[in-house]
Each structure stands twice: as C-alpha cells, then as structure tokens.
Amino acid sequence: MKHYSDSRFLSILDRYIIKDFVLHFLLITLSLAALYIIVDFFQRIRMFLSNDATVYHMFLYFLYSTPMILVQMIPISVLLSSLITFGILSKNCELVAMKASGVSLYRVSVAPIFFSVLIAVAAFLISETIMPRSNQLVKKTVYIDIQNRPQMGEFKHRELWYRGQAGIYNFSLFDPTTVTLKGVRINNIDGEMNLVRSIDAAKGRWNEESKAWTLYDVLVATFPDNDFPVVETMKSYTADIPEKPEDFLVVQREPNEMGFAELRKYITKIRSEGYDATRYTVDMHGKVAFPFVCIIMAIVGVCFASRSERSGGIAQGIGVGIITGLSYWLIFAFTISLGYAGSLPPPVAAWAANLLFLVAALLMLSRMRT
C-alpha cells in the first residue's frame, strides 16, 4: 500500500480539516452566544420592564455584551468543534484511511490545535482591547440609560472622583463585594466653591442598619473664614454622605472593564498606597489563563473523538464536550474564589484549572491510538 506522506498531501489534508473545524467553530459559537443572550434576556426582563426600557436600549445592552459573551463561549466552542470534526472523521472511517496512508493522528491533530492557538490569541486581544470598553458601555446602558441614574463621577487616573451632594469625593478604591471605600477624601464646599472642610480617612464601610458610611482613621480639617484651619483626628466618624453604595457602582471600574495592562497599573497603584490588591491580581492572571484554555480544549476534543474510531458517537461526543466545558468553568470559578479569599496565590488560582486539564489532555494524548 502506498503511503501518502508528502507535503502536498498533508497540506490538502490540513485545509480539509481546518475548513470543517472553522465551520463548526463559527456555528457553535454563534449558537451558544444566541442561547446565552436568550437566557440573559429572560433573567433581566423584570429589570427592563420595571424601568420602562426602550427596545433601542435593550438592543444596545446586548450589543455591548456581545464581546464578553463571545470570549466566554470560545473555549467550549473549540472543544465541541474538535469533538464534532474528528467525530465525523471517525464515523466516516476517514481517520482509518489517513492512518492507512501513513498519517498519524498526532499529525492530523496539528492543524486544529494550531488554529486553536490563533483563536486563543484572538480571544485575549478581544478581552484586552474591545471588551473593557464594551463592558463600560454595558454598565452605562444599565445604570444611566435604563435605570436613569445620574452620572456624577468619573474613574480618572485610576481613582474614583464623584461630585456628590456633600461635595467632591475622591476614593482610591471602592470594593462592592465588601461595600468598602479605601483612601477616602471628602471635600465639603460652599455655594461659591470654597473649601469648607476636608475629611481624609484610611477606609470607609457602609452600615446597612444605620444606612450611613462609617469612616476609620479619620483626619478632619475645617477651614473657617479668615482663620487658621482646625485639624482633628478620630478613630471613627459617621460621614454625612447621602450617597449609597449603588451610586458609586456607576463610576467604579471593575476588572472586566480594564485590560491586562491597565489592570496591572491599577494594581501597582493601590499596592503602593498600602491596600490589598489580591482580588485584582487574581483577575489579572485570569485574563490570560481563560483564553488560552482553548489550546487545551482542542487537544481534549481530538483525544475524545479519536479514542473509538469506529463508534462515531457524535451525540455522545457533544454530551462529553458540554460536561467537560461545564467542569472547567466550575473548577475555574472555584479556584478563582480561593484566590479571592487568599487561600491560593493569585497565579495558582488563575492557572490551576488550566494545569489540571492540561495534565488530563496530555495523558489522553499519550494513550491515543495513532
């Protein structure tokens, strides 16, 4: 039997496999994105209706959400594309024919795995360039356009500036999970924009019972007319700030609203000011770890689909792919939460799921019948 191992044959073979892989990838990605949008719509329909949201604003919300949705769907799309592409090849005995022609399964899998590298890079670039701005627009659409909240502040120079009812506020950090302000400065001004009082505090915490902000390690400087400032220090102080935590959510920049480079600069800033940046550091590493799981998913998909060349269980392969994808998401979310809590170092928390699936993929690859 003649063995076709020349470069021309392999080039045609690569194009043949890539064509099917890309077609399946696009169809699956669009299908999963559409399913995600439908589910998200029904989850948010009460919010839309209670705020009398227009069709235009609902359209903008889902339009701006699309980059984030695509990035989240890409890993499982790669996995399912590999499973379906190689499942069809197995069902049609094409893998057997390729092996009979002297082409190993390792060589056959090179093209989709290489393409998954390109997909991972593209996903990272989307999350670095397009997604931060689109997520900012999602927040603006929800809070300002739909819920009609006033835009009184801005996230500038990696700090939160807010024009409040009690004056001008400046915060180094607002953590919505603990409802805590860090690096607080409140400048009370009169009607002629003269500084009347300045309040500096290491941190502030929202008291749900009293519906007020309690500041800690406080320095209050009062500026009376034509007199020297009066400075007073306090351990704690109930600030006269009418704004609630949700008012600051509109302005605070979340990790998914920053690219990798911007997030790294923000982490450097808040660390230099003595604040804990663990949560942001975990998210920074996760921005790299999540897109590049595509490469691992491609290997897993090839191994699953090729382990039984004559069975051709495509439906079974899709089920395996969905379970595998959900398993990764669960493990990734679990290790990320451990990183937030400080139980795991940030790089380990972000990459643990990838390393676990990589080991499993390599073991499957080593046992694959070539």
GUGULUM-777407 format. One record per residue (C-alpha): residue number from 0; residue in one letter; chain; x, y, z. Coordinates in steps of 0.1 Angstrom, whole numbers. Example, Ala and Ser with C-alpha at 12.3 -4.5 7.8 and 13.67 -1.06 7.14 Angstrom:
<nodes>
<num:0; residu:A; chaine:A; east:123; north:-45; up:78>
<num:1; residu:S; chaine:A; east:137; north:-11; up:71>
</nodes>
This chain:
<nodes>
<num:0; residu:M; chaine:A; east:0; north:0; up:0>
<num:1; residu:K; chaine:A; east:13; north:34; up:-10>
<num:2; residu:H; chaine:A; east:18; north:58; up:19>
<num:3; residu:Y; chaine:A; east:10; north:95; up:12>
<num:4; residu:S; chaine:A; east:32; north:115; up:35>
<num:5; residu:D; chaine:A; east:44; north:141; up:10>
<num:6; residu:S; chaine:A; east:39; north:178; up:20>
<num:7; residu:R; chaine:A; east:13; north:184; up:-7>
<num:8; residu:F; chaine:A; east:-10; north:157; up:6>
<num:9; residu:L; chaine:A; east:-6; north:169; up:41>
<num:10; residu:S; chaine:A; east:-13; north:205; up:30>
<num:11; residu:I; chaine:A; east:-46; north:194; up:14>
<num:12; residu:L; chaine:A; east:-54; north:173; up:44>
<num:13; residu:D; chaine:A; east:-48; north:203; up:68>
<num:14; residu:R; chaine:A; east:-70; north:225; up:47>
<num:15; residu:Y; chaine:A; east:-97; north:199; up:46>
<num:16; residu:I; chaine:A; east:-97; north:195; up:84>
<num:17; residu:I; chaine:A; east:-94; north:232; up:91>
<num:18; residu:K; chaine:A; east:-123; north:240; up:68>
<num:19; residu:D; chaine:A; east:-146; north:217; up:88>
<num:20; residu:F; chaine:A; east:-132; north:228; up:121>
<num:21; residu:V; chaine:A; east:-137; north:265; up:114>
<num:22; residu:L; chaine:A; east:-172; north:260; up:101>
<num:23; residu:H; chaine:A; east:-182; north:240; up:132>
<num:24; residu:F; chaine:A; east:-165; north:266; up:154>
<num:25; residu:L; chaine:A; east:-184; north:295; up:139>
<num:26; residu:L; chaine:A; east:-218; north:278; up:140>
<num:27; residu:I; chaine:A; east:-213; north:266; up:176>
<num:28; residu:T; chaine:A; east:-200; north:299; up:188>
<num:29; residu:L; chaine:A; east:-230; north:318; up:173>
<num:30; residu:S; chaine:A; east:-254; north:292; up:186>
<num:31; residu:L; chaine:A; east:-240; north:293; up:222>
<num:32; residu:A; chaine:A; east:-239; north:332; up:221>
<num:33; residu:A; chaine:A; east:-276; north:332; up:209>
<num:34; residu:L; chaine:A; east:-286; north:308; up:237>
<num:35; residu:Y; chaine:A; east:-267; north:329; up:262>
<num:36; residu:I; chaine:A; east:-285; north:361; up:251>
<num:37; residu:I; chaine:A; east:-319; north:344; up:253>
<num:38; residu:V; chaine:A; east:-313; north:332; up:288>
<num:39; residu:D; chaine:A; east:-299; north:366; up:298>
<num:40; residu:F; chaine:A; east:-329; north:384; up:283>
<num:41; residu:F; chaine:A; east:-353; north:364; up:304>
<num:42; residu:Q; chaine:A; east:-332; north:369; up:335>
<num:43; residu:R; chaine:A; east:-332; north:407; up:330>
<num:44; residu:I; chaine:A; east:-367; north:412; up:316>
<num:45; residu:R; chaine:A; east:-381; north:423; up:350>
<num:46; residu:M; chaine:A; east:-354; north:450; up:352>
<num:47; residu:F; chaine:A; east:-361; north:461; up:317>
<num:48; residu:L; chaine:A; east:-399; north:463; up:323>
<num:49; residu:S; chaine:A; east:-397; north:479; up:357>
<num:50; residu:N; chaine:A; east:-376; north:507; up:343>
<num:51; residu:D; chaine:A; east:-396; north:511; up:310>
<num:52; residu:A; chaine:A; east:-365; north:503; up:290>
<num:53; residu:T; chaine:A; east:-369; north:510; up:253>
<num:54; residu:V; chaine:A; east:-362; north:484; up:226>
<num:55; residu:Y; chaine:A; east:-332; north:506; up:215>
<num:56; residu:H; chaine:A; east:-316; north:505; up:249>
<num:57; residu:M; chaine:A; east:-322; north:467; up:253>
<num:58; residu:F; chaine:A; east:-306; north:463; up:219>
<num:59; residu:L; chaine:A; east:-276; north:483; up:230>
<num:60; residu:Y; chaine:A; east:-273; north:463; up:262>
<num:61; residu:F; chaine:A; east:-270; north:430; up:243>
<num:62; residu:L; chaine:A; east:-248; north:446; up:215>
<num:63; residu:Y; chaine:A; east:-223; north:458; up:241>
<num:64; residu:S; chaine:A; east:-224; north:424; up:259>
<num:65; residu:T; chaine:A; east:-215; north:405; up:228>
<num:66; residu:P; chaine:A; east:-177; north:407; up:231>
<num:67; residu:M; chaine:A; east:-178; north:393; up:266>
<num:68; residu:I; chaine:A; east:-203; north:366; up:256>
<num:69; residu:L; chaine:A; east:-181; north:355; up:227>
<num:70; residu:V; chaine:A; east:-149; north:354; up:248>
<num:71; residu:Q; chaine:A; east:-168; north:332; up:274>
<num:72; residu:M; chaine:A; east:-181; north:309; up:248>
<num:73; residu:I; chaine:A; east:-149; north:304; up:228>
<num:74; residu:P; chaine:A; east:-133; north:276; up:249>
<num:75; residu:I; chaine:A; east:-163; north:253; up:248>
<num:76; residu:S; chaine:A; east:-168; north:261; up:211>
<num:77; residu:V; chaine:A; east:-132; north:250; up:204>
<num:78; residu:L; chaine:A; east:-138; north:218; up:224>
<num:79; residu:L; chaine:A; east:-171; north:210; up:207>
<num:80; residu:S; chaine:A; east:-156; north:218; up:172>
<num:81; residu:S; chaine:A; east:-128; north:194; up:178>
<num:82; residu:L; chaine:A; east:-152; north:167; up:190>
<num:83; residu:I; chaine:A; east:-176; north:171; up:161>
<num:84; residu:T; chaine:A; east:-149; north:175; up:134>
<num:85; residu:F; chaine:A; east:-130; north:144; up:145>
<num:86; residu:G; chaine:A; east:-162; north:125; up:154>
<num:87; residu:I; chaine:A; east:-174; north:129; up:118>
<num:88; residu:L; chaine:A; east:-140; north:118; up:105>
<num:89; residu:S; chaine:A; east:-142; north:87; up:127>
<num:90; residu:K; chaine:A; east:-178; north:79; up:118>
<num:91; residu:N; chaine:A; east:-169; north:81; up:80>
<num:92; residu:C; chaine:A; east:-138; north:59; up:86>
<num:93; residu:E; chaine:A; east:-116; north:88; up:73>
<num:94; residu:L; chaine:A; east:-93; north:85; up:103>
<num:95; residu:V; chaine:A; east:-87; north:49; up:94>
<num:96; residu:A; chaine:A; east:-79; north:58; up:58>
<num:97; residu:M; chaine:A; east:-55; north:85; up:70>
<num:98; residu:K; chaine:A; east:-37; north:60; up:92>
<num:99; residu:A; chaine:A; east:-36; north:35; up:64>
<num:100; residu:S; chaine:A; east:-19; north:62; up:43>
<num:101; residu:G; chaine:A; east:8; north:66; up:68>
<num:102; residu:V; chaine:A; east:-5; north:98; up:86>
<num:103; residu:S; chaine:A; east:-7; north:95; up:123>
<num:104; residu:L; chaine:A; east:-34; north:110; up:145>
<num:105; residu:Y; chaine:A; east:-8; north:133; up:160>
<num:106; residu:R; chaine:A; east:-1; north:148; up:126>
<num:107; residu:V; chaine:A; east:-38; north:151; up:118>
<num:108; residu:S; chaine:A; east:-45; north:170; up:150>
<num:109; residu:V; chaine:A; east:-18; north:196; up:143>
<num:110; residu:A; chaine:A; east:-40; north:218; up:122>
<num:111; residu:P; chaine:A; east:-69; north:223; up:147>
<num:112; residu:I; chaine:A; east:-45; north:226; up:176>
<num:113; residu:F; chaine:A; east:-25; north:253; up:157>
<num:114; residu:F; chaine:A; east:-58; north:271; up:148>
<num:115; residu:S; chaine:A; east:-68; north:270; up:185>
<num:116; residu:V; chaine:A; east:-37; north:289; up:193>
<num:117; residu:L; chaine:A; east:-48; north:316; up:169>
<num:118; residu:I; chaine:A; east:-82; north:316; up:185>
<num:119; residu:A; chaine:A; east:-67; north:319; up:220>
<num:120; residu:V; chaine:A; east:-46; north:349; up:209>
<num:121; residu:A; chaine:A; east:-77; north:365; up:192>
<num:122; residu:A; chaine:A; east:-97; north:359; up:224>
<num:123; residu:F; chaine:A; east:-70; north:375; up:245>
<num:124; residu:L; chaine:A; east:-68; north:405; up:222>
<num:125; residu:I; chaine:A; east:-106; north:410; up:223>
<num:126; residu:S; chaine:A; east:-105; north:409; up:261>
<num:127; residu:E; chaine:A; east:-76; north:433; up:261>
<num:128; residu:T; chaine:A; east:-89; north:459; up:236>
<num:129; residu:I; chaine:A; east:-126; north:456; up:228>
<num:130; residu:M; chaine:A; east:-142; north:440; up:259>
<num:131; residu:P; chaine:A; east:-131; north:466; up:285>
<num:132; residu:R; chaine:A; east:-148; north:494; up:266>
<num:133; residu:S; chaine:A; east:-178; north:473; up:257>
<num:134; residu:N; chaine:A; east:-183; north:464; up:294>
<num:135; residu:Q; chaine:A; east:-181; north:500; up:304>
<num:136; residu:L; chaine:A; east:-209; north:507; up:279>
<num:137; residu:V; chaine:A; east:-230; north:479; up:293>
<num:138; residu:K; chaine:A; east:-228; north:494; up:328>
<num:139; residu:K; chaine:A; east:-236; north:529; up:314>
<num:140; residu:T; chaine:A; east:-266; north:515; up:295>
<num:141; residu:V; chaine:A; east:-280; north:497; up:326>
<num:142; residu:Y; chaine:A; east:-274; north:523; up:352>
<num:143; residu:I; chaine:A; east:-277; north:556; up:333>
<num:144; residu:D; chaine:A; east:-298; north:549; up:302>
<num:145; residu:I; chaine:A; east:-322; north:523; up:316>
<num:146; residu:Q; chaine:A; east:-323; north:530; up:354>
<num:147; residu:N; chaine:A; east:-319; north:567; up:348>
<num:148; residu:R; chaine:A; east:-292; north:572; up:375>
<num:149; residu:P; chaine:A; east:-273; north:605; up:372>
<num:150; residu:Q; chaine:A; east:-236; north:602; up:361>
<num:151; residu:M; chaine:A; east:-220; north:622; up:389>
<num:152; residu:G; chaine:A; east:-185; north:608; up:388>
<num:153; residu:E; chaine:A; east:-156; north:595; up:367>
<num:154; residu:F; chaine:A; east:-128; north:569; up:370>
<num:155; residu:K; chaine:A; east:-98; north:590; up:362>
<num:156; residu:H; chaine:A; east:-61; north:584; up:368>
<num:157; residu:R; chaine:A; east:-70; north:551; up:384>
<num:158; residu:E; chaine:A; east:-91; north:568; up:411>
<num:159; residu:L; chaine:A; east:-128; north:574; up:416>
<num:160; residu:W; chaine:A; east:-139; north:610; up:415>
<num:161; residu:Y; chaine:A; east:-175; north:618; up:424>
<num:162; residu:R; chaine:A; east:-195; north:650; up:426>
<num:163; residu:G; chaine:A; east:-218; north:643; up:454>
<num:164; residu:Q; chaine:A; east:-244; north:662; up:474>
<num:165; residu:A; chaine:A; east:-219; north:668; up:502>
<num:166; residu:G; chaine:A; east:-191; north:679; up:480>
<num:167; residu:I; chaine:A; east:-164; north:663; up:459>
<num:168; residu:Y; chaine:A; east:-154; north:628; up:468>
<num:169; residu:N; chaine:A; east:-121; north:610; up:459>
<num:170; residu:F; chaine:A; east:-116; north:573; up:466>
<num:171; residu:S; chaine:A; east:-86; north:552; up:458>
<num:172; residu:L; chaine:A; east:-108; north:521; up:457>
<num:173; residu:F; chaine:A; east:-144; north:510; up:461>
<num:174; residu:D; chaine:A; east:-149; north:473; up:467>
<num:175; residu:P; chaine:A; east:-186; north:464; up:460>
<num:176; residu:T; chaine:A; east:-182; north:429; up:474>
<num:177; residu:T; chaine:A; east:-173; north:442; up:509>
<num:178; residu:V; chaine:A; east:-190; north:476; up:504>
<num:179; residu:T; chaine:A; east:-158; north:493; up:515>
<num:180; residu:L; chaine:A; east:-141; north:525; up:504>
<num:181; residu:K; chaine:A; east:-103; north:528; up:506>
<num:182; residu:G; chaine:A; east:-83; north:560; up:505>
<num:183; residu:V; chaine:A; east:-112; north:583; up:512>
<num:184; residu:R; chaine:A; east:-111; north:621; up:508>
<num:185; residu:I; chaine:A; east:-142; north:642; up:511>
<num:186; residu:N; chaine:A; east:-141; north:680; up:502>
<num:187; residu:N; chaine:A; east:-171; north:699; up:515>
<num:188; residu:I; chaine:A; east:-176; north:731; up:495>
<num:189; residu:D; chaine:A; east:-200; north:760; up:498>
<num:190; residu:G; chaine:A; east:-221; north:776; up:471>
<num:191; residu:E; chaine:A; east:-192; north:797; up:459>
<num:192; residu:M; chaine:A; east:-170; north:766; up:455>
<num:193; residu:N; chaine:A; east:-149; north:775; up:486>
<num:194; residu:L; chaine:A; east:-134; north:746; up:506>
<num:195; residu:V; chaine:A; east:-152; north:745; up:539>
<num:196; residu:R; chaine:A; east:-140; north:711; up:553>
<num:197; residu:S; chaine:A; east:-117; north:683; up:542>
<num:198; residu:I; chaine:A; east:-121; north:647; up:556>
<num:199; residu:D; chaine:A; east:-94; north:621; up:550>
<num:200; residu:A; chaine:A; east:-98; north:585; up:561>
<num:201; residu:A; chaine:A; east:-80; north:553; up:555>
<num:202; residu:K; chaine:A; east:-112; north:534; up:547>
<num:203; residu:G; chaine:A; east:-150; north:537; up:550>
<num:204; residu:R; chaine:A; east:-176; north:510; up:554>
<num:205; residu:W; chaine:A; east:-213; north:510; up:546>
<num:206; residu:N; chaine:A; east:-235; north:503; up:577>
<num:207; residu:E; chaine:A; east:-267; north:486; up:565>
<num:208; residu:E; chaine:A; east:-285; north:492; up:597>
<num:209; residu:S; chaine:A; east:-279; north:529; up:600>
<num:210; residu:K; chaine:A; east:-278; north:534; up:563>
<num:211; residu:A; chaine:A; east:-247; north:555; up:567>
<num:212; residu:W; chaine:A; east:-209; north:554; up:559>
<num:213; residu:T; chaine:A; east:-186; north:549; up:588>
<num:214; residu:L; chaine:A; east:-150; north:562; up:582>
<num:215; residu:Y; chaine:A; east:-120; north:549; up:601>
<num:216; residu:D; chaine:A; east:-86; north:566; up:610>
<num:217; residu:V; chaine:A; east:-100; north:599; up:601>
<num:218; residu:L; chaine:A; east:-84; north:634; up:599>
<num:219; residu:V; chaine:A; east:-109; north:663; up:596>
<num:220; residu:A; chaine:A; east:-96; north:698; up:586>
<num:221; residu:T; chaine:A; east:-121; north:727; up:589>
<num:222; residu:F; chaine:A; east:-114; north:760; up:572>
<num:223; residu:P; chaine:A; east:-132; north:788; up:589>
<num:224; residu:D; chaine:A; east:-133; north:823; up:573>
<num:225; residu:N; chaine:A; east:-102; north:844; up:577>
<num:226; residu:D; chaine:A; east:-88; north:820; up:603>
<num:227; residu:F; chaine:A; east:-63; north:791; up:606>
<num:228; residu:P; chaine:A; east:-76; north:756; up:597>
<num:229; residu:V; chaine:A; east:-87; north:734; up:626>
<num:230; residu:V; chaine:A; east:-74; north:698; up:624>
<num:231; residu:E; chaine:A; east:-90; north:670; up:644>
<num:232; residu:T; chaine:A; east:-82; north:632; up:643>
<num:233; residu:M; chaine:A; east:-107; north:604; up:651>
<num:234; residu:K; chaine:A; east:-107; north:567; up:652>
<num:235; residu:S; chaine:A; east:-141; north:565; up:636>
<num:236; residu:Y; chaine:A; east:-166; north:590; up:621>
<num:237; residu:T; chaine:A; east:-200; north:588; up:607>
<num:238; residu:A; chaine:A; east:-198; north:607; up:575>
<num:239; residu:D; chaine:A; east:-226; north:629; up:562>
<num:240; residu:I; chaine:A; east:-226; north:613; up:527>
<num:241; residu:P; chaine:A; east:-261; north:609; up:513>
<num:242; residu:E; chaine:A; east:-250; north:586; up:485>
<num:243; residu:K; chaine:A; east:-254; north:548; up:488>
<num:244; residu:P; chaine:A; east:-231; north:521; up:476>
<num:245; residu:E; chaine:A; east:-250; north:516; up:443>
<num:246; residu:D; chaine:A; east:-244; north:552; up:435>
<num:247; residu:F; chaine:A; east:-207; north:545; up:433>
<num:248; residu:L; chaine:A; east:-211; north:514; up:412>
<num:249; residu:V; chaine:A; east:-217; north:535; up:382>
<num:250; residu:V; chaine:A; east:-183; north:550; up:384>
<num:251; residu:Q; chaine:A; east:-160; north:523; up:399>
<num:252; residu:R; chaine:A; east:-141; north:505; up:372>
<num:253; residu:E; chaine:A; east:-143; north:467; up:376>
<num:254; residu:P; chaine:A; east:-116; north:443; up:365>
<num:255; residu:N; chaine:A; east:-136; north:432; up:335>
<num:256; residu:E; chaine:A; east:-137; north:469; up:324>
<num:257; residu:M; chaine:A; east:-99; north:470; up:323>
<num:258; residu:G; chaine:A; east:-74; north:453; up:300>
<num:259; residu:F; chaine:A; east:-44; north:434; up:313>
<num:260; residu:A; chaine:A; east:-20; north:463; up:310>
<num:261; residu:E; chaine:A; east:-44; north:488; up:326>
<num:262; residu:L; chaine:A; east:-53; north:464; up:354>
<num:263; residu:R; chaine:A; east:-16; north:458; up:362>
<num:264; residu:K; chaine:A; east:-10; north:495; up:365>
<num:265; residu:Y; chaine:A; east:-40; north:498; up:388>
<num:266; residu:I; chaine:A; east:-27; north:470; up:410>
<num:267; residu:T; chaine:A; east:7; north:487; up:412>
<num:268; residu:K; chaine:A; east:-11; north:520; up:423>
<num:269; residu:I; chaine:A; east:-33; north:505; up:450>
<num:270; residu:R; chaine:A; east:-4; north:484; up:464>
<num:271; residu:S; chaine:A; east:18; north:515; up:466>
<num:272; residu:E; chaine:A; east:-9; north:531; up:487>
<num:273; residu:G; chaine:A; east:-9; north:501; up:511>
<num:274; residu:Y; chaine:A; east:-42; north:485; up:500>
<num:275; residu:D; chaine:A; east:-48; north:448; up:494>
<num:276; residu:A; chaine:A; east:-49; north:440; up:456>
<num:277; residu:T; chaine:A; east:-54; north:403; up:459>
<num:278; residu:R; chaine:A; east:-87; north:402; up:441>
<num:279; residu:Y; chaine:A; east:-75; north:424; up:412>
<num:280; residu:T; chaine:A; east:-43; north:403; up:409>
<num:281; residu:V; chaine:A; east:-63; north:371; up:406>
<num:282; residu:D; chaine:A; east:-84; north:387; up:379>
<num:283; residu:M; chaine:A; east:-53; north:399; up:361>
<num:284; residu:H; chaine:A; east:-39; north:364; up:358>
<num:285; residu:G; chaine:A; east:-73; north:350; up:349>
<num:286; residu:K; chaine:A; east:-74; north:374; up:319>
<num:287; residu:V; chaine:A; east:-45; north:354; up:304>
<num:288; residu:A; chaine:A; east:-54; north:319; up:317>
<num:289; residu:F; chaine:A; east:-90; north:318; up:305>
<num:290; residu:P; chaine:A; east:-85; north:325; up:267>
<num:291; residu:F; chaine:A; east:-55; north:301; up:265>
<num:292; residu:V; chaine:A; east:-75; north:271; up:277>
<num:293; residu:C; chaine:A; east:-87; north:269; up:241>
<num:294; residu:I; chaine:A; east:-55; north:251; up:232>
<num:295; residu:I; chaine:A; east:-61; north:225; up:259>
<num:296; residu:M; chaine:A; east:-97; north:221; up:249>
<num:297; residu:A; chaine:A; east:-87; north:214; up:213>
<num:298; residu:I; chaine:A; east:-64; north:186; up:225>
<num:299; residu:V; chaine:A; east:-91; north:171; up:248>
<num:300; residu:G; chaine:A; east:-116; north:172; up:219>
<num:301; residu:V; chaine:A; east:-93; north:154; up:195>
<num:302; residu:C; chaine:A; east:-85; north:127; up:220>
<num:303; residu:F; chaine:A; east:-121; north:121; up:230>
<num:304; residu:A; chaine:A; east:-133; north:120; up:194>
<num:305; residu:S; chaine:A; east:-104; north:97; up:183>
<num:306; residu:R; chaine:A; east:-104; north:72; up:211>
<num:307; residu:S; chaine:A; east:-130; north:49; up:194>
<num:308; residu:E; chaine:A; east:-127; north:54; up:156>
<num:309; residu:R; chaine:A; east:-155; north:30; up:146>
<num:310; residu:S; chaine:A; east:-181; north:41; up:171>
<num:311; residu:G; chaine:A; east:-187; north:75; up:157>
<num:312; residu:G; chaine:A; east:-208; north:86; up:186>
<num:313; residu:I; chaine:A; east:-211; north:123; up:177>
<num:314; residu:A; chaine:A; east:-241; north:129; up:200>
<num:315; residu:Q; chaine:A; east:-222; north:113; up:228>
<num:316; residu:G; chaine:A; east:-192; north:134; up:220>
<num:317; residu:I; chaine:A; east:-213; north:166; up:222>
<num:318; residu:G; chaine:A; east:-225; north:155; up:256>
<num:319; residu:V; chaine:A; east:-189; north:148; up:267>
<num:320; residu:G; chaine:A; east:-179; north:183; up:254>
<num:321; residu:I; chaine:A; east:-207; north:201; up:273>
<num:322; residu:I; chaine:A; east:-199; north:182; up:305>
<num:323; residu:T; chaine:A; east:-162; north:189; up:301>
<num:324; residu:G; chaine:A; east:-167; north:226; up:294>
<num:325; residu:L; chaine:A; east:-190; north:230; up:324>
<num:326; residu:S; chaine:A; east:-165; north:211; up:346>
<num:327; residu:Y; chaine:A; east:-138; north:236; up:335>
<num:328; residu:W; chaine:A; east:-160; north:266; up:343>
<num:329; residu:L; chaine:A; east:-168; north:252; up:377>
<num:330; residu:I; chaine:A; east:-132; north:244; up:386>
<num:331; residu:F; chaine:A; east:-120; north:277; up:373>
<num:332; residu:A; chaine:A; east:-146; north:296; up:393>
<num:333; residu:F; chaine:A; east:-138; north:276; up:424>
<num:334; residu:T; chaine:A; east:-100; north:282; up:422>
<num:335; residu:I; chaine:A; east:-106; north:319; up:414>
<num:336; residu:S; chaine:A; east:-128; north:322; up:446>
<num:337; residu:L; chaine:A; east:-100; north:305; up:466>
<num:338; residu:G; chaine:A; east:-76; north:331; up:452>
<num:339; residu:Y; chaine:A; east:-100; north:359; up:462>
<num:340; residu:A; chaine:A; east:-101; north:345; up:497>
<num:341; residu:G; chaine:A; east:-63; north:343; up:498>
<num:342; residu:S; chaine:A; east:-62; north:305; up:501>
<num:343; residu:L; chaine:A; east:-43; north:302; up:469>
<num:344; residu:P; chaine:A; east:-16; north:325; up:454>
<num:345; residu:P; chaine:A; east:-31; north:346; up:425>
<num:346; residu:P; chaine:A; east:-12; north:328; up:397>
<num:347; residu:V; chaine:A; east:-20; north:294; up:411>
<num:348; residu:A; chaine:A; east:-57; north:303; up:415>
<num:349; residu:A; chaine:A; east:-59; north:316; up:379>
<num:350; residu:W; chaine:A; east:-40; north:287; up:362>
<num:351; residu:A; chaine:A; east:-49; north:257; up:384>
<num:352; residu:A; chaine:A; east:-79; north:247; up:362>
<num:353; residu:N; chaine:A; east:-57; north:250; up:331>
<num:354; residu:L; chaine:A; east:-29; north:229; up:346>
<num:355; residu:L; chaine:A; east:-54; north:202; up:357>
<num:356; residu:F; chaine:A; east:-70; north:200; up:323>
<num:357; residu:L; chaine:A; east:-36; north:201; up:306>
<num:358; residu:V; chaine:A; east:-23; north:171; up:326>
<num:359; residu:A; chaine:A; east:-55; north:152; up:317>
<num:360; residu:A; chaine:A; east:-51; north:162; up:280>
<num:361; residu:L; chaine:A; east:-15; north:151; up:278>
<num:362; residu:L; chaine:A; east:-24; north:117; up:294>
<num:363; residu:M; chaine:A; east:-52; north:112; up:269>
<num:364; residu:L; chaine:A; east:-29; north:122; up:241>
<num:365; residu:S; chaine:A; east:-2; north:98; up:252>
<num:366; residu:R; chaine:A; east:-27; north:69; up:252>
<num:367; residu:M; chaine:A; east:-43; north:79; up:219>
<num:368; residu:R; chaine:A; east:-40; north:51; up:193>
<num:369; residu:T; chaine:A; east:-21; north:66; up:164>
</nodes>
